[in-house]
Amino acid sequence: MKLNCHAMKKYIATYLLKLYKYIYYLSHHKCEFVLVRTYSAGVFAGYLEKREGKEVTLTKAIRIWYWDGAASLSQLAMEGVTKPENCKFAMPVNEIILIEAIEIIPITKKAEDIIKSVKSWKQ
């Protein structure tokens, strides 16, 4: 394809505008902190980076192995836990790809702060 000078400038300007919009989106995009319940891997809290069908990518993900002080995942997502000292939340990982996600629940700021304050369970 042969372009004249005017067409080339227009093409470059269009490309740069798209690139600028993408960079702006990435710099202002705030990933949502969510709970993800999977079919067989358990429950995780983390920042939702990507979802494609049932495949979910979380960053700064925490495996919620056991919780106390919330009756359900719904309450955990809305209010956090009232007995953080009894909870078993694994140490965060930088990124995890979860296959077979069956439930994604947005977490409130209050619940996020409580979940993040639970001491990592290690042996």
ABEGO torsion letter per residue (X at the ends): XBBBAAAAAAAAAAAAAAAAAAAAAAAABBBBBBBBBBAAAEBBBEBBABBBEABBBBBGBBBBABBBGBABAAAAAAAEBABAAABBBBBBBABBBBBGBABBBBBBAAAAAAAAABBBBBX
